[in-house]
């Protein structure tokens, strides 16, 4: 074996070997009749590149897929990419601008779409290669794209079916409108940005029944003064005594002269500001709901580019005072922020600006355009999500689909119980064009094809009639909602659909429960009658080592590809799995990844040690026939580790699974078993030596299998190296069986060796805490030792003396005077240390160090008990403080124990 594991060289070679073996293909001949196991990859954007969230998500999926593949199942990990409507269109448009080529409108729709496809074929999808570098074992031969021919057919089928069932319709409602990209966008594409703004308080004149001003005013506040022009009411709380006499009355809207009602509505908060709020139904989501409750007019005062649209706007002009509105009409065509300043200045000039106060507010921005998003009233296509949500709710409540951790079910229920119509249309060119055609009189024909739409139109009009197709495309999430069954060939009844649907597990982030998970549930149940997946594992966020969310602005973003170059894919994967505790965010520190690279090095060195000591695989070796207690112990410990890892993976406890594997490999096998085996390898007992060599090789094979889901590259490399001698391998490790070793459990052997290890570990801990010089040897006295303990001490005496640094091992009914004592099963270990340390000085040191730690812990306790700190500090700082307190308390506890021992 080479002295070092060269990850960069090996990873590329191993990937090629897996590909050559077809290791990840579903439906392999050797899996005919095997239980199917299917997962669909959350499709990354075709414009995307691997980020740390992708690395976590795909590592956890790959652990499950490799685990189930080794358990003999027919695994399909379905890969693919999303066409990413806005992102892809933006990339290509930017490229056109950089090359000083005609923009999309100059090119025309057809030419532009052809250009996007060309970009996709040449430059898109680089993330697939990056996922392969991570070791993702998808069936890459089945890679799908949300706009490929088959998925496009599924989208068409779903849209037309839902329309004909009355579950898709067109409506005028508020949407998140991006004035730069000129399209509606989803909530997920809206980023809240905190800014320092102002709150303007305006006075609206109250009028009597004849429309004359009474001299009384009602004051409202707003952060968007320009929307005043679209107000259609003022709302007050029904039980607010200040305004009871005004309920049902009217005010004259300044700058416009329109009379608008004062309505009573619970939306108004009596404790906030004046208790009265202006209602602009066409420009605020909450106001839109108030407007619907009270039948208020919806007056849209902005165009698609967020400029004032007043001249010729019938809704705006209805009911205005022409003289009063003359000034306002002069704002026509002005940008919304320019108009804002003008409105404020005019209101101040009229004496209707009561107050201006600084106000911190959260303003929605487009995640890609970086412009302020406008709630805008437009005609869009909607899905009746409430109807589709009913079976999706029932499926989770009845346990057909389970969330892990279960706490996420509450989030799922809250959203679906209060679901709003789903806006599925986007004003883009790149995407699935909506299959709707319009006749001359506006009649809509939704059909599977242009020919079908024209046949329907001819039947409707009685003659062939020209039609115009809807230019909008569907929301990207629409095609993604079909992902679990469309990727398997639906609407055709394919063999893959019959075998792999419903899928087994979905691994995804909690931030897309609404946008993706719930919609897949709705669509899957509606079109197949079955849930799309049985389990939904929600992983947490990857934060930086201080617990802060990663962002480019903070400069703390970690590039997983850089980490792979630096430490290898195995180290990164194991780190992510080992830290993936359910419901807890991951604090990713480079030191942790380096530590798990060292774990890989430890395994590599153990394999080299085994090779140097002649530990080769032996044909026909049956581990159940081993006679040596040492070998029976390691085999039993291995059986326990396999059981623990298996149970943890079945329960999606990735951190527990990785931890169990780590403890066995590093602590039990490398640190104890190989150390105990050294005298055997160097000894004269040929039979014991041969058995130990064969056992070592057998357990190394098992370790490679146990670690393979987490660290596929180094384990596959070791599998190949150790397979070069002995019996021929049947397959690459990725297709090898999961260890089946429950029959090797041996309670007696484990009890004996565990006792030996516990004794050595306890003594080492005492020596460390009490500053016993490393080279000092002391006698060990076992007090009140049982007969079994005496036998163990005698059998393992040489190893105990060597590793515990004992001069000799004796037995007594009482502990020697001045000895430090530690209880063990069946005896008390006593160490006379007075001759090797200054007891008084050590006691003083321990007391002083313990006092310092308790003082520091006390400060942190006070901080955590301070409401001011808890209210002002970020969650990351609070959590870091709690962790530091726990560390201090644990360390102080250990020092206290040591002080009690030395004092005794």
C-alpha positions in Angstrom: 0.0 0.0 0.0 1.0 3.6 -0.6 2.0 5.5 2.5 -0.7 8.1 2.1 -4.3 8.1 0.6 -4.2 10.5 -2.4 -7.8 11.6 -2.5 -7.5 13.8 -5.6 -6.2 11.0 -7.7 -8.2 8.1 -6.2 -11.6 9.9 -6.4 -11.5 10.3 -10.1 -10.3 6.8 -10.7 -13.0 5.3 -8.4 -15.7 7.3 -10.1 -14.7 5.8 -13.4 -14.7 2.3 -11.9 -18.3 2.7 -10.6 -19.4 4.0 -14.0 -17.7 1.1 -15.8 -19.4 -1.4 -13.4 -22.8 0.3 -13.8 -23.0 0.3 -10.1 -25.7 2.9 -9.7 -28.1 1.7 -12.5 -31.5 0.8 -11.4 -33.0 -2.5 -12.6 -29.7 -4.3 -12.7 -30.0 -8.0 -13.7 -28.7 -9.0 -10.2 -31.5 -7.1 -8.6 -34.5 -8.7 -10.4 -37.1 -9.4 -7.9 -35.3 -7.3 -5.2 -37.3 -4.8 -3.2 -37.3 -1.4 -4.9 -36.0 1.7 -3.2 -36.5 5.0 -5.0 -35.5 8.6 -4.1 -35.8 11.7 -6.4 -33.1 14.3 -6.1 -34.4 17.8 -5.4 -33.6 19.1 -8.9 -30.9 21.8 -8.7 -31.2 24.7 -11.1 -29.6 24.2 -14.5 -27.7 27.5 -13.8 -26.6 26.3 -10.4 -23.3 25.2 -8.9 -22.7 23.1 -5.8 -23.1 25.0 -2.5 -22.8 23.7 1.0 -26.6 23.1 1.3 -26.4 20.9 -1.8 -23.5 19.1 -0.3 -25.4 18.3 2.9 -28.6 17.4 1.1 -27.0 15.1 -1.4 -24.6 13.5 1.1 -27.5 12.4 3.3 -29.4 11.1 0.2 -26.3 9.2 -0.9 -25.8 7.6 2.5 -29.3 6.2 2.3 -29.0 5.0 -1.3 -25.6 3.3 -0.8 -26.9 1.7 2.5 -30.0 0.3 0.8 -28.1 -0.8 -2.3 -25.8 -2.8 -0.1 -28.8 -4.2 1.7 -29.8 -5.8 -1.6 -32.5 -3.4 -2.8 -33.0 -2.3 -6.4 -32.1 1.4 -5.8 -33.1 4.2 -8.1 -31.8 7.6 -7.1 -33.4 9.6 -9.8 -31.3 12.7 -10.9 -32.3 15.7 -12.9 -32.3 19.5 -13.1 -34.8 22.3 -13.1 -35.1 24.7 -15.9 -35.1 27.7 -13.5 -37.2 30.1 -15.5 -36.1 33.5 -14.2 -32.5 32.5 -13.4 -31.8 30.9 -16.8 -33.5 33.7 -18.8 -31.5 36.2 -16.8 -28.2 34.4 -17.5 -28.8 34.3 -21.3 -30.1 37.9 -21.5 -26.9 39.1 -19.6 -24.8 37.1 -22.0 -26.5 38.8 -25.0 -25.9 42.2 -23.4 -22.2 41.4 -22.7 -21.7 40.4 -26.3 -23.6 43.4 -27.6 -26.0 41.2 -29.4 -29.7 41.9 -30.0 -31.9 41.6 -26.8 -34.6 39.0 -26.6 -37.4 41.3 -27.8 -35.4 42.2 -30.9 -34.6 38.5 -31.5 -38.2 37.3 -31.0 -39.5 34.5 -28.8 -38.6 31.6 -31.1 -35.0 32.7 -31.7 -34.5 33.5 -28.0 -35.7 30.1 -26.8 -33.4 28.5 -29.3 -30.6 30.5 -27.8 -31.5 29.4 -24.3 -31.5 25.7 -25.3 -28.0 26.2 -26.9 -26.7 27.8 -23.7 -28.2 24.9 -21.7 -26.5 22.3 -23.9 -23.1 24.1 -23.8 -22.9 25.6 -20.3 -25.8 24.5 -18.2 -25.8 21.6 -15.7 -22.3 21.9 -14.5 -23.7 20.9 -11.1 -24.1 17.3 -12.3 -20.3 16.9 -12.5 -19.9 18.6 -9.1 -22.4 16.2 -7.5 -20.4 13.3 -9.0 -17.3 14.8 -7.4 -19.1 14.6 -4.1 -19.7 10.9 -4.8 -23.5 11.0 -5.4 -24.5 7.6 -6.6 -27.5 8.6 -8.8 -28.5 6.6 -11.9 -27.0 9.3 -14.1 -28.1 7.4 -17.2 -31.7 8.5 -16.3 -31.0 12.2 -15.8 -34.1 14.2 -16.5 -34.8 17.9 -17.2 -38.0 19.7 -16.3 -38.4 20.8 -19.9 -37.4 17.6 -21.7 -40.0 16.0 -24.0 -41.4 13.6 -21.4 -41.8 16.1 -18.6 -43.3 18.7 -20.9 -46.0 16.1 -21.9 -46.7 15.6 -18.2 -47.0 19.3 -17.6 -49.4 19.7 -20.5 -51.6 16.8 -19.3 -51.8 18.2 -15.7 -52.6 21.7 -16.8 -55.3 20.7 -19.2 -56.8 18.2 -16.8 -56.9 20.6 -13.9 -58.5 23.3 -16.1 -61.2 21.0 -17.3 -61.9 19.9 -13.7 -62.3 23.6 -12.7 -59.2 23.5 -10.6 -57.2 25.9 -12.8 -58.7 29.3 -13.6 -57.8 32.9 -14.4 -58.4 35.6 -11.9 -57.4 39.1 -11.0 -55.5 39.1 -7.7 -52.4 40.5 -6.0 -49.0 39.0 -6.8 -45.4 39.7 -6.0 -44.4 41.7 -9.0 -40.8 42.3 -10.1 -40.7 45.6 -11.9 -37.3 44.8 -13.4 -38.0 41.4 -14.8 -41.7 42.3 -15.5 -43.1 39.1 -14.0 -44.9 37.7 -11.0 -42.5 35.8 -8.7 -43.1 33.3 -5.8 -42.6 34.1 -2.2 -39.4 32.0 -2.2 -37.9 34.5 -4.7 -38.6 37.4 -2.4 -35.9 38.5 0.0 -36.8 40.6 3.0 -34.3 43.5 3.4 -34.2 45.7 6.5 -33.9 49.4 5.8 -34.2 52.7 7.6 -37.2 54.4 6.3 -39.9 56.8 7.4 -43.5 56.5 8.6 -45.6 59.4 7.3 -48.8 60.3 9.2 -51.5 61.9 6.9 -54.8 63.6 7.9 -57.8 62.7 5.9 -60.8 65.1 6.2 -64.1 63.6 7.4 -67.2 64.6 5.4 -70.9 64.7 6.3 -73.7 63.0 4.4 -73.8 65.8 1.9 -70.0 65.5 1.2 -69.0 68.7 3.0 -65.9 68.6 5.2 -66.8 68.7 8.9 -63.5 70.0 10.2 -62.7 66.6 11.8 -59.8 64.6 10.5 -58.8 60.9 10.8 -55.0 60.3 10.8 -53.5 57.3 9.0 -49.8 56.3 8.7 -48.0 54.7 5.8 -44.5 53.8 4.6 -45.6 54.1 1.0 -47.2 57.5 0.5 -47.6 57.0 -3.3 -50.2 54.3 -2.6 -52.5 57.0 -1.1 -53.8 57.6 -4.7 -55.2 54.1 -4.7 -56.9 54.2 -1.3 -60.5 53.0 -1.3 -61.3 53.0 2.5 -60.0 53.8 6.0 -60.4 50.9 8.5 -60.9 51.2 12.2 -61.4 48.5 14.8 -65.1 47.8 15.5 -64.6 48.2 19.3 -62.4 51.3 19.2 -64.4 53.9 21.1 -62.5 56.7 19.4 -64.0 56.0 16.1 -67.4 54.5 16.9 -69.1 57.7 15.7 -67.3 57.6 12.4 -68.0 54.0 11.4 -70.1 54.1 8.2 -69.1 57.7 7.5 -66.7 58.9 4.7 -63.5 60.8 4.3 -62.4 62.8 1.3 -59.2 61.3 -0.1 -56.6 64.1 -0.4 -55.1 64.9 -3.8 -57.9 63.0 -5.5 -61.1 64.2 -4.0 -62.7 60.7 -4.0 -65.0 60.0 -1.1 -64.1 56.7 0.6 -65.8 54.9 3.5 -64.6 54.4 7.0 -65.1 50.6 7.6 -65.0 48.6 10.8 -62.6 45.7 10.5 -60.5 43.6 13.0 -57.4 44.2 10.8 -57.0 47.6 12.4 -55.0 47.4 15.6 -56.3 50.0 18.3 -52.9 49.7 20.1 -50.9 50.7 17.0 -50.5 54.3 16.0 -53.8 56.2 15.6 -55.7 52.9 15.3 -56.8 53.8 11.8 -55.3 52.4 8.7 -55.6 53.4 5.0 -56.8 50.5 2.8 -55.3 50.1 -0.7 -56.6 46.8 -1.9 -54.7 46.8 -5.2 -51.3 47.4 -3.6 -51.1 45.5 -0.3 -51.9 41.8 0.5 -53.6 42.5 3.8 -55.6 45.4 2.3 -56.6 43.1 -0.5 -58.3 40.8 2.0 -60.0 43.8 3.8 -61.2 45.0 0.4 -62.8 41.6 -0.4 -64.5 41.5 3.0 -66.1 44.9 2.4 -66.6 44.9 -1.4 -64.2 47.8 -2.0 -63.0 48.8 -5.4 -59.6 47.6 -6.5 -57.7 50.6 -8.0 -54.3 49.7 -9.5 -52.3 52.9 -9.9 -49.0 51.4 -11.2 -47.9 50.0 -14.5 -45.7 46.9 -15.0 -42.5 49.0 -14.4 -43.9 50.5 -11.2 -44.6 53.9 -12.8 -47.8 55.7 -12.0 -50.6 54.8 -14.4 -53.3 57.4 -13.9 -54.2 59.0 -17.3 -56.9 56.9 -18.9 -57.1 54.7 -15.8 -60.9 54.2 -15.5 -60.7 52.7 -12.0 -58.6 55.6 -10.7 -60.7 58.3 -12.4 -64.0 56.9 -11.1 -65.4 59.3 -8.5 -62.5 61.7 -8.4 -62.9 65.5 -8.2 -61.5 66.6 -11.6 -60.2 69.9 -10.0 -58.6 68.1 -7.1 -57.2 65.3 -9.2 -55.5 67.6 -11.7 -52.3 67.8 -9.7 -52.3 64.0 -9.2 -52.7 63.3 -12.9 -49.4 65.3 -13.4 -47.6 62.3 -11.8 -48.6 60.0 -14.6 -45.5 58.1 -15.8 -43.4 59.0 -12.8 -41.4 56.3 -11.0 -43.1 55.2 -7.7 -40.2 56.6 -5.6 -40.2 59.9 -7.4 -44.0 60.1 -7.0 -43.6 59.3 -3.3 -41.5 62.4 -2.7 -44.0 64.5 -4.6 -47.0 63.2 -2.7 -45.3 63.9 0.7 -44.4 67.4 -0.4 -47.9 68.1 -1.7 -49.6 66.8 1.5 -47.2 69.0 3.6 -48.1 72.0 1.4 -51.8 71.3 2.0 -51.3 71.1 5.8 -52.3 67.4 5.8 -48.9 66.0 6.8 -49.3 65.5 10.6 -45.9 63.9 11.4 -42.9 62.1 9.9 -41.0 59.7 12.1 -38.0 57.4 11.4 -39.1 53.9 10.9 -37.1 50.6 10.5 -39.0 48.4 8.1 -38.5 45.2 6.1 -38.9 45.7 2.4 -39.3 42.8 0.0 -36.7 42.6 -2.8 -36.4 40.3 -5.8 -33.6 37.8 -5.0 -32.2 38.1 -8.5 -33.3 41.6 -9.6 -32.5 43.3 -6.3 -35.3 45.7 -6.8 -38.2 46.4 -4.5 -41.1 44.0 -5.1 -44.5 45.5 -5.7 -47.8 43.9 -4.6 -49.6 44.3 -8.0 -53.1 43.5 -9.2 -53.0 41.5 -12.4 -54.7 38.8 -14.3 -52.9 35.5 -13.7 -53.6 31.8 -13.8 -54.3 30.1 -10.5 -54.6 26.6 -9.1 -57.4 25.9 -6.6 -54.8 24.8 -4.0 -57.4 24.5 -1.2 -59.2 21.7 -3.0 -56.0 19.8 -3.7 -54.7 20.4 -0.2 -57.5 18.4 1.5 -56.2 14.9 0.6 -52.6 16.1 1.1 -53.5 17.0 4.7 -55.3 13.7 5.3 -52.4 11.7 4.0 -50.0 13.1 6.6 -52.6 13.0 9.4 -53.3 9.4 8.6 -49.6 8.5 8.6 -49.4 7.6 4.9 -46.5 10.1 4.7 -44.4 10.9 7.7 -42.1 13.9 8.4 -38.8 13.5 10.2 -38.4 15.3 12.6 -42.1 15.0 13.3 -42.2 18.7 14.4 -42.3 19.8 10.8 -45.7 18.3 10.4 -47.1 21.2 12.3 -45.6 23.6 9.7 -47.0 21.6 6.9 -50.5 21.6 8.5 -50.5 25.3 9.2 -49.7 26.2 5.6 -52.1 23.8 4.0 -54.9 24.6 6.4 -54.6 28.3 5.4 -53.5 27.8 1.8 -54.2 30.5 -0.8 -54.8 30.1 -4.5 -51.5 29.2 -6.2 -50.4 31.7 -8.9 -48.8 29.6 -11.6 -48.3 32.0 -14.5 -45.1 33.9 -15.1 -44.4 36.7 -17.6 -41.3 35.0 -19.1 -40.4 33.3 -22.3 -38.2 30.5 -20.9 -40.5 27.8 -19.5 -43.6 25.7 -20.3 -45.8 28.1 -22.3 -49.4 28.0 -20.9 -51.6 25.9 -23.3 -54.3 28.5 -23.6 -55.5 30.2 -26.8 -57.8 33.3 -27.0 -60.4 33.9 -29.6 -61.2 37.4 -31.0 -63.8 38.0 -28.2 -61.5 36.7 -25.4 -63.0 33.2 -25.2 -60.3 30.9 -23.8 -59.5 27.5 -25.3 -57.2 25.3 -23.2 -56.0 22.3 -25.1 -53.2 19.8 -25.5 -52.0 21.3 -28.8 -52.5 24.1 -31.2 -54.5 21.9 -33.5 -56.9 20.8 -30.8 -57.4 24.4 -29.7 -58.3 25.4 -33.3 -60.7 22.5 -33.6 -62.4 23.6 -30.3 -62.6 27.2 -31.6 -64.1 26.1 -34.9 -66.8 24.2 -33.0 -67.4 27.1 -30.8 -67.6 29.8 -33.4 -69.0 27.7 -36.2 -66.0 28.3 -38.5 -62.2 28.3 -38.5 -61.1 31.3 -36.3 -57.7 32.8 -35.7 -56.4 32.4 -32.2 -53.7 34.0 -30.1 -51.7 31.9 -27.6 -51.2 33.0 -24.1 -47.6 34.3 -23.9 -47.0 33.5 -20.2 -45.2 30.4 -19.0 -45.8 28.3 -15.9 -44.1 28.8 -12.6 -41.1 26.5 -12.3 -42.6 24.9 -9.2 -45.5 23.7 -11.3 -43.3 21.2 -13.2 -41.3 20.4 -10.1 -44.5 19.5 -8.3 -44.8 16.5 -10.8 -41.2 15.4 -10.3 -41.7 12.1 -8.4 -44.0 10.6 -11.1 -43.1 12.6 -14.2 -39.5 11.5 -14.0 -40.7 7.9 -14.0 -42.5 8.3 -17.3 -46.1 9.5 -16.3 -48.5 10.1 -18.0 -47.5 6.8 -19.7 -47.8 3.8 -17.6 -44.2 2.8 -17.7 -42.5 -0.2 -16.0 -40.4 2.3 -14.0 -43.6 4.0 -12.7 -45.1 0.7 -11.7 -42.0 -0.4 -9.9 -40.6 2.7 -8.2 -43.7 4.8 -7.5 -44.5 5.8 -4.7 -40.9 6.7 -3.9 -39.5 5.7 -0.5 -38.0 8.8 1.0 -37.6 12.5 0.2 -34.6 14.4 1.7 -35.0 18.2 1.4 -34.6 21.5 3.3 -37.4 22.9 5.5 -37.5 26.1 3.5 -39.4 24.5 0.6 -42.0 22.5 2.5 -44.6 25.0 1.1 -43.2 25.4 -2.4 -42.3 21.9 -3.2 -43.1 19.2 -0.7 -46.7 20.2 -0.2 -47.3 20.7 -3.9 -45.8 17.3 -4.8 -48.1 15.8 -2.2 -51.1 17.6 -3.8 -50.2 16.6 -7.4 -49.1 13.1 -6.6 -52.3 12.2 -4.8 -54.5 13.9 -7.4 -53.0 12.3 -10.4 -51.8 8.9 -9.2 -54.1 8.3 -6.1 -51.0 7.6 -4.0 -48.6 9.7 -1.9 -45.4 10.5 -3.8 -43.2 9.4 -0.9 -43.5 7.6 2.4 -41.0 9.6 4.5 -39.9 13.2 4.2 -36.6 13.9 6.0 -36.1 17.6 6.7 -32.5 18.5 7.2 -31.3 21.7 8.9 -29.1 24.5 7.8 -25.4 24.5 7.5 -24.1 27.6 9.3 -20.5 28.8 9.9 -18.5 27.7 12.9 -20.0 30.6 15.0 -23.5 29.6 14.2 -24.2 32.4 11.8 -26.2 31.9 8.6 -23.9 31.9 5.6 -24.2 34.8 3.2 -22.0 36.5 0.6 -22.4 39.8 2.4 -20.9 38.4 5.6 -18.1 36.7 3.6 -18.6 33.4 5.5 -19.8 31.3 2.6 -18.0 28.0 2.3 -17.4 26.4 -1.1 -17.7 22.6 -0.9 -15.6 22.1 -4.0 -12.7 24.0 -2.3 -13.2 21.8 0.8 -13.1 18.7 -1.4 -9.9 19.9 -3.1 -8.4 20.5 0.4 -9.6 17.6 2.4 -11.2 15.1 0.0 -14.8 14.3 -0.5 -14.9 11.6 2.2 -13.9 14.0 4.9 -16.5 16.6 3.9 -19.2 13.9 3.6 -18.4 12.3 7.0 -18.4 15.7 8.7 -21.8 16.6 7.3 -23.3 13.3 8.3 -21.7 13.2 11.7 -23.2 16.7 12.5 -26.6 16.1 10.9 -28.5 15.7 14.2 -32.3 15.9 13.7 -33.6 19.4 14.1 -30.3 21.0 14.8 -28.4 23.3 12.5 -24.8 22.3 11.6 -21.9 24.6 12.7 -19.3 23.8 10.1 -15.7 24.4 11.1 -12.8 23.6 8.9 -11.1 21.9 11.9 -14.0 19.4 12.0 -13.4 18.4 8.4 -9.7 18.2 9.0 -10.4 15.9 12.0 -12.4 13.5 9.9 -9.7 13.6 7.2 -7.5 12.3 10.0 -10.1 9.6 10.7 -9.6 8.5 7.1 -5.9 8.6 7.6 -6.3 6.5 10.7 -8.2 3.8 8.8 -5.6 3.9 6.0 -2.8 3.4 8.4 -4.6 0.6 10.1 -5.0 -1.2 6.8 -1.2 -0.7 6.1 -0.4 -2.1 9.6 -2.6 -5.1 8.8 -0.8 -5.6 5.5 2.6 -5.4 7.1 1.6 -8.0 9.7 0.4 -10.5 7.0 -3.4 -9.9 7.6 -4.8 -11.2 4.3 -8.2 -12.5 3.5 -8.5 -16.3 3.9 -10.8 -18.4 1.7 -13.4 -20.2 3.8 -12.6 -18.3 7.0 -15.6 -18.5 9.3 -15.5 -15.9 12.0 -18.0 -17.8 14.2 -15.3 -20.5 14.8 -12.7 -18.1 16.3 -11.4 -19.2 19.7 -9.3 -16.3 20.9 -11.2 -14.0 23.4 -9.6 -11.0 21.7 -10.9 -12.0 18.3 -14.3 -12.9 19.6 -14.5 -9.6 21.4 -13.7 -7.5 18.3 -16.2 -9.5 16.2 -18.8 -9.0 18.8 -18.1 -5.3 19.0 -18.3 -5.1 15.3 -21.7 -6.8 15.3 -22.8 -4.2 17.9 -21.6 -1.4 15.7 -23.3 -2.8 12.6 -26.6 -3.1 14.6 -26.2 0.5 15.9 -25.4 2.0 12.4 -28.3 0.0 10.8 -30.9 1.1 13.4 -29.7 4.7 13.2 -29.9 4.9 9.4 -33.3 3.3 9.4 -34.4 6.1 11.7 -32.7 8.8 9.8 -30.3 9.5 12.7 -27.3 10.2 10.5 -25.2 11.6 13.3 -25.8 8.6 15.5 -24.9 6.3 12.6 -21.7 8.1 11.8 -20.8 8.3 15.5 -21.3 4.6 16.0 -19.1 3.7 13.0 -16.5 6.2 14.1 -16.3 4.9 17.7 -15.9 1.3 16.6 -13.2 2.1 13.9 -11.1 4.6 15.8 -11.6 3.6 19.4 -12.2 -0.1 19.5 -10.5 -1.5 16.3 -7.6 0.9 15.8 -6.8 2.0 19.4 -7.5 -1.2 21.3 -7.8 -4.3 19.1 -4.7 -3.6 16.9 -2.8 -2.6 20.1 -3.8 -5.8 21.8 -3.0 -7.8 18.7 0.6 -6.6 18.5 2.0 -9.2 20.9 0.1 -11.9 19.0 1.6 -10.9 15.7 5.0 -10.9 17.3 4.4 -14.1 19.3 5.2 -17.8 18.7 1.6 -19.2 18.8 1.1 -19.9 15.1 -2.5 -20.9 15.4 -3.5 -17.8 17.4 -1.5 -15.6 15.0 -3.2 -17.0 11.9 -6.6 -16.6 13.5 -5.9 -13.0 14.5 -4.6 -12.2 11.0 -7.7 -13.7 9.4 -9.9 -11.9 11.9 -8.2 -8.6 11.3 -8.7 -8.9 7.5 -12.3 -9.9 8.0 -13.1 -7.0 10.2 -11.3 -4.6 7.9 -13.5 -5.8 5.1 -16.5 -5.2 7.4 -15.3 -1.7 8.3 -15.0 -0.8 4.6 -18.7 -1.9 4.1 -19.8 -0.1 7.3 -18.2 3.2 6.3 -18.9 3.0 2.6 -22.2 5.0 2.7 -20.3 7.8 4.4 -16.8 7.6 2.9 -17.2 5.8 -0.4 -13.9 6.7 -2.1 -11.4 5.5 0.5 -13.4 2.4 1.4 -13.7 1.4 -2.3 -10.0 1.9 -2.7 -9.2 -0.2 0.3 -11.7 -2.9 -1.0 -9.8 -3.0 -4.2 -6.3 -3.2 -2.5 -7.2 -5.9 0.0 -9.1 -7.8 -2.8 -5.8 -8.1 -4.7 -4.9 -11.1 -2.6 -7.1 -14.0 -1.3 -10.4 -14.9 -2.8 -11.6 -12.9 -5.8 -14.1 -10.1 -5.2 -17.6 -10.6 -6.6 -18.2 -6.9 -7.2 -17.1 -3.4 -6.4 -17.8 -2.4 -2.8 -20.7 -0.2 -3.8 -22.6 -3.4 -4.8 -21.2 -5.6 -2.0 -23.6 -6.8 0.8 -24.1 -5.0 4.0 -22.5 -6.8 6.9 -24.6 -9.6 8.4 -22.9 -10.3 11.7 -25.5 -10.4 14.4 -24.6 -14.1 15.1 -21.1 -13.0 16.1 -22.2 -11.3 19.3 -20.4 -12.7 22.3 -21.4 -11.2 25.7 -18.7 -13.0 27.7 -15.9 -11.9 25.4 -17.2 -8.3 25.4 -17.6 -8.2 29.2 -14.0 -9.4 29.6 -12.3 -7.0 27.2 -14.5 -4.1 28.0 -13.4 -4.5 31.6 -9.7 -4.5 30.6 -10.3 -1.4 28.5 -12.3 0.4 31.2 -9.4 -0.2 33.7 -6.8 1.2 31.4 -9.0 4.1 30.4 -9.8 5.0 34.0 -6.2 4.9 35.1 -5.1 7.0 32.1 -7.8 9.6 33.0 -6.6 9.7 36.6 -3.0 10.1 35.6 -4.0 13.0 33.2 -6.1 14.9 35.7 -3.5 14.6 38.5 -0.5 15.5 36.3 1.3 12.2 36.8 4.5 12.3 34.8 4.1 10.3 31.6 7.1 8.1 32.3 6.2 7.3 35.8 5.1 3.7 36.7 3.1 2.9 39.7 1.6 -0.3 41.2 -2.0 -1.2 40.8 -4.0 -2.7 43.7 -7.3 -4.3 42.9 -9.4 -4.1 46.1 -12.0 -6.6 47.0 -11.6 -8.2 43.5 -14.0 -10.9 42.6 -12.7 -14.3 41.3 -13.6 -13.3 37.7 -11.6 -10.0 38.1 -8.6 -11.9 39.4 -8.7 -14.2 36.4 -9.0 -11.3 34.0 -6.1 -9.4 35.6 -3.9 -12.5 35.4 -4.8 -13.3 31.8 -4.2 -9.8 30.6 -1.5 -8.8 33.0 1.2 -8.1 30.4 -1.1 -5.8 28.4 -2.4 -4.1 31.5 1.2 -3.4 32.7 2.3 -2.1 29.3 -0.7 0.1 28.5 -1.5 1.2 32.1 2.2 1.7 33.1 2.0 -0.5 36.2 5.0 -1.9 38.0 2.9 -4.8 39.1 -0.7 -5.8 39.8 -1.7 -6.9 43.3 -4.8 -7.7 45.3 -6.0 -6.6 48.7 -9.0 -6.3 51.0 -8.3 -2.6 51.7 -6.8 0.2 49.6 -3.3 1.2 50.5 -3.0 4.5 52.5 -2.8 7.5 50.3 -4.0 5.7 47.2 -6.4 7.3 44.6 -9.4 4.9 44.1 -11.7 4.3 41.2 -14.6 1.9 41.2 -14.8 -0.8 38.5 -17.2 -3.7 37.9 -16.1 -6.4 40.4 -13.3 -4.4 42.1 -11.9 -1.0 43.1 -8.7 0.1 41.4 -6.3 1.8 43.8 -3.2 3.7 42.7 -0.7 4.8 45.3 0.5 8.1 43.8 2.0 9.8 46.8 5.5 8.7 45.7 5.2 10.2 42.2 3.3 13.5 42.7 3.2 16.3 45.3 -0.3 15.6 46.6 -0.7 19.0 48.4 0.4 20.9 45.4 -1.9 19.0 43.1 -4.8 19.5 45.4 -4.1 23.2 45.5 -3.8 23.3 41.7 -7.1 21.5 41.2 -8.9 23.7 43.7 -7.6 26.8 42.0 -8.4 25.7 38.4 -11.8 24.5 39.5 -12.5 27.9 41.2 -11.6 29.8 38.0 -13.9 27.6 35.9 -16.8 28.0 38.3 -16.3 31.8 38.4 -16.3 31.9 34.6 -19.4 29.7 34.5 -21.1 31.9 37.0 -20.7 34.9 34.8 -22.2 33.1 31.9 -25.1 31.9 34.0 -25.8 35.5 35.0 -25.7 36.5 31.4 -28.1 33.8 30.4 -30.4 34.8 33.2 -30.4 38.5 32.1 -33.6 39.3 29.9 -31.7 42.2 28.3 -29.0 39.8 26.9 -31.6 37.3 25.8 -33.6 40.0 24.0 -30.7 41.7 22.3 -28.3 38.9 21.5 -28.7 36.9 18.3 -29.8 33.2 18.6 -26.3 32.1 17.5 -24.6 34.1 20.3 -27.1 32.7 22.9 -26.5 29.2 21.8 -22.7 29.7 21.8 -22.9 31.0 25.4 -25.0 28.0 26.5 -22.5 25.6 24.9 -19.6 27.4 26.5 -21.3 27.2 29.9 -21.9 23.4 29.5 -18.2 23.0 28.6 -17.1 24.9 31.7 -19.4 23.0 34.0 -18.3 19.6 32.6 -14.6 20.5 33.0 -15.2 21.9 36.6 -17.0 18.6 37.4 -14.0 16.6 36.3 -11.6 18.7 38.4 -13.9 18.3 41.4 -13.9 14.5 41.0 -10.1 14.5 40.8 -9.8 16.8 43.9 -12.1 14.4 45.9 -9.9 11.5 44.8 -6.6 13.1 45.7 -8.0 14.5 49.0 -9.2 11.0 49.9 
